[in-house]
Each structure stands twice: as C-alpha cells, then as structure tokens.
Amino acid sequence: MRAAILDDYQGVALGLADWASLKPAVDVVAFREHWDDADTVARNLAEFDIVVAMRERTPFPRALIERLPRLKLLITSGSRNAAIDFAAAAARGVTSCGTEMLGYPTAELTWGLILALARRIPWESAAMRGGHWQVELGIGLRDKVLGVVGLGRLGTQVAAIGKAFGMKVVAWSQNLTPDRAAEHGVAHVSKNELMAVADFVTIHVVLSDRTRGLIGAADLARMKPTAYLVNTSRGPIVDQSALVDAMRAKRIAGVALDVYDREPLPADSPLRQLDNALLTPHLGYVTAENYRLVYPQTVDAIRAFLAGKPIRMIAAPGVKS
C-alpha cells in the first residue's frame, strides 16, 4: 500500500514519527508543496491507498473523493475537519480516522499577536533593520478591554490570560449565557456592546453556517478607531471584503490574522498590501509538540487499520461510529 502525507510545509513529518515501522506493508511519501486545484490533487493521489491530511489544508469534497479509486484510509490531524466530506468517504467505503491535538497552542499564538500589535513589535523590528530607532508608540494592556467572541475551550484560555494582564474581559457568542460567563469571571455583553467597547476583539468560535460572516461591516463600524481585531479561528467568520475596506479607511487601528478565506493566502491578496495588518500563515496549531503528537498517532492509526481494528474513527454527521 502507498500512503501520502499532504502539505508537509516545513518538511518535518518523516522525522517526527516511526514511519519505517510500517514497512514493508506501506510505502510512505511526504509532499511539501500545496496543490491548489482538485485536478492536481486527484492526479497526484490516484495511486495512493492512504492519505494523511494536516487540518484543512487540502479539502476533500465528494467530487474529489470519488476520483480517488484506491483510497481506503483517510486520516486527519485532529478529531474533526470541516474540509472533508466524511459522508462521501463512508459511501465509498473509505475509513476516516483522526488524532488528538493539544488544546493550548492557538491560545498562545493569540497572545503573541495581541502583544505584537499592542507594542508594535513587528513594525519596530522592521524599522530597526532599516536603520531606525523607536518609530512607533505602543500601548499597554492593563485596564484595556478584551472582547472575546466565543468563550469555549480556547476563548476561556485567552480570557484567563487577559485577566492576568489586568484587562477587563467581556464576552459574547450565540450560545453564551451570563452564568457561563460569570463562571470564568467574565462580563457577558451583547455583540454590539462588545464591538463598541473592546480595545482588542479576538475570535474563538467554530466556523459553521451560523458563524460564517459573523463579523461584518456593521460590526467593524462599531469598533473604536483605536481598537484591534485578532482572528486565529477561521477566515470566513469575518467578512474579508468589509475588513479590507475598514483597514484601508483606517477605521480601526489594525488587525492580526492567522486565518484566511483561502489558504495559502494568494500573493495578490489585498491583505498583503495593508500596512496596519499583522499576518501569520495559520500557525495556531503549528508547534513541534503538536506535530509530535499527531504524526505518531497517525502511524498508530495506519497500523491499527492494517490489523483490521481502526482507531479514533470519525463518523459522517448523523452516523454512529
């Protein structure tokens, strides 16, 4: 059998797990390049029985799955993947499995981005390389208002760190209740109030039909001109066109984005042209610790599948595993 590891951007996958233990039953190939279109994916994976997907880097809709005649096992990092049609995989007799992932790296990155915005770290670093000294005036976090959109697993971590910095933390989501907010020492507010009072708005909801476009032009218009928006969740939660317009008009102080409508972010994206945007290439989950968890568990999943006892199976929506 042949196994393909997709989107190994850093070229590290083969060194982070004992892939050799799968030989001679399985020949493993890692691909560093990202394939943008379904035709290229279908052509390059036509001879593979096993596909290892890193998060949602490469989508697997029904139309693509039906073009992979040898596919028998599809493994994704994490226990869910919105870019894979698990029902289509099941209909083709493909077994889908996942892995565990650590719960803190994205929260840590969120704070890296907030601190970078507040103290103007990337801009000062760039200026120093150009021969300058102290060209930006940063702000402190104490007594500022942190607005957390989504107080779930990640949002609560981010809120706790905000409180440690001496910030006032407010939160809102479609499901958040005052009691749930109070459990974490956070003020429950409406979305309109959060957008109006926050000095930093940070997004931590899951992308779904309800949250797509959740932050639109009217929400951005409510933000203070001195406020910042941080998105480490999913790009389409924020209306990108409205965000670009707000940034170009300097209606808000800036943004830090780790996620985008299309990834990798196209070279001609208008976001790349904004001087008040801090951009990172979807690094939220990208840590050595996470990879050292994901790839060995992937090897375990392949071994279990070969033994006829698949583990950490992912069922299609509405289907019991």
C-alpha positions as CSV (number, residue, x, y, z in Angstrom):
1,M,0.0,0.0,0.0
2,R,1.1,3.6,-0.5
3,A,0.5,6.4,1.9
4,A,0.7,10.1,1.1
5,I,1.4,12.8,3.7
6,L,0.0,16.0,2.4
7,D,1.0,19.7,2.9
8,D,4.2,18.9,4.9
9,Y,5.1,22.6,4.5
10,Q,8.2,22.5,6.7
11,G,9.4,19.1,5.5
12,V,9.4,17.7,9.0
13,A,6.7,14.9,9.0
14,L,9.0,12.0,8.2
15,G,11.3,12.9,11.1
16,L,8.6,13.1,13.7
17,A,7.3,9.5,13.8
18,D,8.4,6.0,13.1
19,W,7.1,5.6,9.6
20,A,9.7,3.0,8.9
21,S,7.8,0.6,11.2
22,L,5.1,0.4,8.6
23,K,7.4,-1.2,6.1
24,P,7.2,-3.4,4.0
25,A,3.4,-3.2,4.2
26,V,3.2,0.6,3.5
27,D,5.4,2.9,1.4
28,V,5.1,6.5,2.8
29,V,5.7,9.6,0.7
30,A,5.6,13.2,2.1
31,F,4.6,16.1,-0.1
32,R,5.8,19.6,0.9
33,E,4.0,21.5,-1.9
34,H,0.4,22.5,-1.6
35,W,-1.9,21.6,-4.5
36,D,-4.5,24.3,-5.2
37,D,-6.9,22.6,-7.5
38,A,-8.8,19.3,-7.4
39,D,-7.5,18.1,-10.7
40,T,-3.9,18.2,-9.4
41,V,-4.9,16.5,-6.2
42,A,-6.7,13.8,-7.9
43,R,-3.9,13.2,-10.4
44,N,-1.2,13.1,-7.7
45,L,-3.1,10.9,-5.3
46,A,-4.5,8.4,-7.8
47,E,-2.1,5.7,-6.8
48,F,-2.3,6.1,-3.1
49,D,-4.4,3.9,-0.7
50,I,-3.8,6.1,2.4
51,V,-4.0,9.9,2.7
52,V,-2.8,11.8,5.7
53,A,-4.2,15.3,5.8
54,M,-3.0,18.1,8.0
55,R,-6.0,20.0,9.3
56,E,-7.9,21.7,6.5
57,R,-5.0,22.5,4.2
58,T,-6.3,20.3,1.4
59,P,-10.1,20.0,1.1
60,F,-11.7,16.6,0.3
61,P,-15.2,17.2,-1.1
62,R,-17.3,14.4,-2.5
63,A,-16.2,15.2,-6.1
64,L,-12.6,14.7,-5.2
65,I,-13.1,11.5,-3.1
66,E,-14.9,9.9,-6.0
67,R,-11.9,10.4,-8.2
68,L,-9.5,8.5,-5.8
69,P,-10.3,4.9,-6.7
70,R,-7.6,3.4,-4.5
71,L,-8.3,5.4,-1.4
72,K,-9.1,3.2,1.6
73,L,-8.0,5.2,4.7
74,L,-8.2,8.9,5.2
75,I,-6.5,10.3,8.3
76,T,-6.8,13.9,9.5
77,S,-5.0,15.6,12.3
78,G,-7.5,16.5,15.0
79,S,-10.9,14.9,15.6
80,R,-12.8,17.0,13.1
81,N,-12.1,18.5,9.8
82,A,-14.7,20.8,8.0
83,A,-12.9,20.4,4.7
84,I,-13.5,16.6,4.4
85,D,-16.8,15.2,3.3
86,F,-16.9,12.2,5.7
87,A,-20.2,11.0,4.4
88,A,-18.8,10.8,0.9
89,A,-15.8,8.9,2.2
90,A,-18.1,6.4,4.0
91,A,-20.2,5.9,0.9
92,R,-17.1,4.9,-1.0
93,G,-16.0,2.5,1.7
94,V,-13.2,4.8,2.9
95,T,-12.3,4.6,6.7
96,S,-11.8,8.0,8.2
97,C,-9.7,8.5,11.4
98,G,-8.4,11.4,13.4
99,T,-5.8,12.2,16.0
100,E,-5.7,14.1,19.2
101,M,-4.4,17.7,19.2
102,L,-3.1,19.9,22.0
103,G,-5.5,22.5,23.3
104,Y,-3.3,25.4,24.1
105,P,-1.1,26.4,21.1
106,T,-3.7,28.6,19.4
107,A,-4.4,30.5,22.6
108,E,-0.7,31.1,23.0
109,L,-0.4,32.4,19.4
110,T,-3.4,34.7,20.1
111,W,-1.5,36.4,22.8
112,G,1.6,36.6,20.7
113,L,-0.4,38.5,18.2
114,I,-2.1,40.8,20.7
115,L,1.2,41.7,22.3
116,A,2.8,42.2,18.9
117,L,0.0,44.6,18.0
118,A,0.0,46.5,21.3
119,R,3.7,47.0,21.5
120,R,4.2,47.3,17.7
121,I,6.9,44.6,17.7
122,P,6.9,43.7,14.0
123,W,7.0,47.3,12.9
124,E,9.8,48.2,15.3
125,S,11.8,45.2,14.2
126,A,11.4,46.1,10.6
127,A,12.3,49.7,11.3
128,M,15.5,48.7,13.1
129,R,16.6,46.6,10.2
130,G,16.2,49.8,8.2
131,G,18.5,51.7,10.5
132,H,15.8,53.5,12.6
133,W,15.2,53.6,16.3
134,Q,11.8,53.9,18.1
135,V,9.4,54.9,15.3
136,E,6.1,53.5,16.8
137,L,4.3,54.3,20.0
138,G,2.8,51.2,21.6
139,I,0.1,50.8,24.2
140,G,-0.1,48.8,27.5
141,L,-2.7,46.1,28.2
142,R,-3.6,46.9,31.8
143,D,-7.1,48.4,32.1
144,K,-7.8,47.8,28.4
145,V,-11.0,45.9,27.4
146,L,-10.6,42.5,25.8
147,G,-13.6,41.3,23.9
148,V,-13.7,37.6,23.4
149,V,-16.1,36.3,20.7
150,G,-16.7,32.7,21.8
151,L,-16.0,31.5,25.4
152,G,-15.3,27.9,24.7
153,R,-12.1,25.8,25.1
154,L,-9.9,28.4,23.5
155,G,-11.8,31.5,24.5
156,T,-11.6,30.7,28.2
157,Q,-7.8,30.3,28.0
158,V,-7.5,33.6,26.2
159,A,-9.8,35.3,28.7
160,A,-7.8,34.0,31.7
161,I,-4.6,35.4,30.3
162,G,-6.3,38.8,29.6
163,K,-7.3,38.9,33.3
164,A,-3.8,38.1,34.3
165,F,-2.7,41.2,32.3
166,G,-5.1,43.3,34.3
167,M,-7.6,43.7,31.4
168,K,-11.3,43.9,31.7
169,V,-12.7,40.9,29.8
170,V,-16.1,40.9,28.1
171,A,-17.5,38.1,26.0
172,W,-20.3,37.2,23.6
173,S,-21.3,34.3,21.4
174,Q,-24.6,33.0,20.1
175,N,-24.7,30.3,22.8
176,L,-23.0,32.1,25.7
177,T,-25.1,32.6,28.8
178,P,-24.5,35.1,31.7
179,D,-24.0,32.2,34.1
180,R,-21.3,30.6,31.9
181,A,-19.5,34.0,31.6
182,A,-19.7,34.5,35.3
183,E,-18.1,31.1,35.9
184,H,-14.9,32.5,34.2
185,G,-15.1,35.9,35.8
186,V,-16.0,37.5,32.5
187,A,-18.8,40.0,31.8
188,H,-21.5,38.8,29.4
189,V,-22.4,41.5,26.9
190,S,-24.2,41.8,23.6
191,K,-22.3,41.5,20.3
192,N,-22.9,45.2,19.6
193,E,-21.6,46.2,23.0
194,L,-18.5,44.0,22.7
195,M,-17.6,45.5,19.4
196,A,-18.1,49.0,20.7
197,V,-16.2,48.8,24.0
198,A,-13.3,46.4,23.3
199,D,-9.8,47.6,22.7
200,F,-9.0,44.1,21.3
201,V,-11.5,41.8,19.8
202,T,-10.4,38.2,19.5
203,I,-12.4,35.5,17.8
204,H,-12.7,31.9,19.1
205,V,-15.9,30.4,17.6
206,V,-16.0,27.4,15.2
207,L,-16.8,28.1,11.6
208,S,-20.3,27.0,10.7
209,D,-23.3,28.2,8.7
210,R,-24.2,30.3,11.8
211,T,-20.8,31.9,12.1
212,R,-19.9,32.5,8.5
213,G,-19.7,36.2,8.1
214,L,-20.4,36.7,11.8
215,I,-18.3,39.8,11.9
216,G,-19.4,42.1,9.1
217,A,-19.3,45.7,8.1
218,A,-21.7,46.9,10.7
219,D,-19.7,45.2,13.5
220,L,-16.4,46.7,12.3
221,A,-18.1,50.1,12.1
222,R,-18.9,49.9,15.8
223,M,-15.3,49.4,16.8
224,K,-13.3,52.2,18.2
225,P,-10.7,53.7,15.8
226,T,-8.0,52.7,18.3
227,A,-9.2,49.1,18.5
228,Y,-7.6,46.0,17.1
229,L,-9.2,42.8,15.7
230,V,-7.5,39.4,16.1
231,N,-8.6,36.2,14.2
232,T,-7.0,32.9,14.9
233,S,-10.2,30.9,14.3
234,R,-11.2,30.7,10.7
235,G,-11.1,33.3,7.9
236,P,-14.7,33.3,6.7
237,I,-16.0,34.2,10.2
238,V,-15.0,37.8,9.3
239,D,-16.3,39.4,6.1
240,Q,-12.9,39.9,4.4
241,S,-14.0,42.5,2.0
242,A,-15.5,44.6,4.7
243,L,-12.4,44.2,6.8
244,V,-10.1,45.3,3.9
245,D,-12.4,48.4,3.5
246,A,-12.2,49.2,7.2
247,M,-8.5,48.8,7.2
248,R,-7.9,50.9,4.1
249,A,-10.0,53.7,5.6
250,K,-8.2,53.4,8.9
251,R,-11.5,53.0,10.7
252,I,-9.8,50.6,13.2
253,A,-6.2,50.7,14.4
254,G,-5.2,47.3,12.9
255,V,-5.7,43.6,12.7
256,A,-3.7,40.4,13.3
257,L,-4.8,37.5,11.1
258,D,-3.7,33.9,11.2
259,V,-6.5,32.5,9.1
260,Y,-8.0,33.5,5.7
261,D,-10.8,32.8,3.3
262,R,-8.3,31.0,1.0
263,E,-5.2,29.3,2.3
264,P,-2.4,29.7,1.5
265,L,-3.1,33.3,1.1
266,P,-2.8,34.3,-2.6
267,A,0.1,36.5,-3.4
268,D,-2.2,39.2,-4.8
269,S,-4.5,39.3,-1.8
270,P,-5.3,42.9,-0.7
271,L,-4.5,41.9,2.9
272,R,-0.8,41.7,1.9
273,Q,-0.9,45.4,1.0
274,L,-2.2,46.8,4.3
275,D,0.5,48.4,6.4
276,N,-1.6,48.1,9.6
277,A,-2.1,44.3,9.2
278,L,-0.1,41.7,11.0
279,L,-0.3,38.4,9.0
280,T,0.8,34.9,10.0
281,P,0.4,31.7,7.9
282,H,-2.1,29.8,10.0
283,L,0.3,28.9,12.8
284,G,-2.3,28.4,15.5
285,Y,-1.8,24.7,15.9
286,V,1.7,24.5,14.3
287,T,4.1,23.6,17.1
288,A,6.7,20.8,17.4
289,E,4.7,19.5,20.4
290,N,1.5,19.2,18.3
291,Y,3.3,17.5,15.4
292,R,5.0,15.1,17.8
293,L,1.5,14.1,18.9
294,V,-0.2,14.0,15.6
295,Y,2.2,12.1,13.4
296,P,3.0,9.2,15.8
297,Q,-0.8,8.8,16.3
298,T,-1.2,8.7,12.5
299,V,1.3,5.8,12.3
300,D,-0.7,4.1,15.1
301,A,-3.9,4.6,13.1
302,I,-2.4,3.1,9.9
303,R,-1.1,0.1,11.9
304,A,-4.5,-0.4,13.5
305,F,-6.2,-0.2,10.1
306,L,-3.9,-2.8,8.7
307,A,-4.7,-5.1,11.6
308,G,-8.5,-4.7,10.9
309,K,-9.1,-2.7,14.1
310,P,-9.2,1.0,13.1
311,I,-8.9,3.5,16.0
312,R,-10.2,7.1,16.5
313,M,-12.6,6.7,13.7
314,I,-14.6,9.8,12.5
315,A,-18.2,9.1,11.6
316,A,-20.1,11.0,9.0
317,P,-22.6,13.5,10.5
318,G,-25.7,11.7,11.7
319,V,-23.9,8.3,11.6
320,K,-22.9,6.5,14.7
321,S,-19.3,5.3,14.7
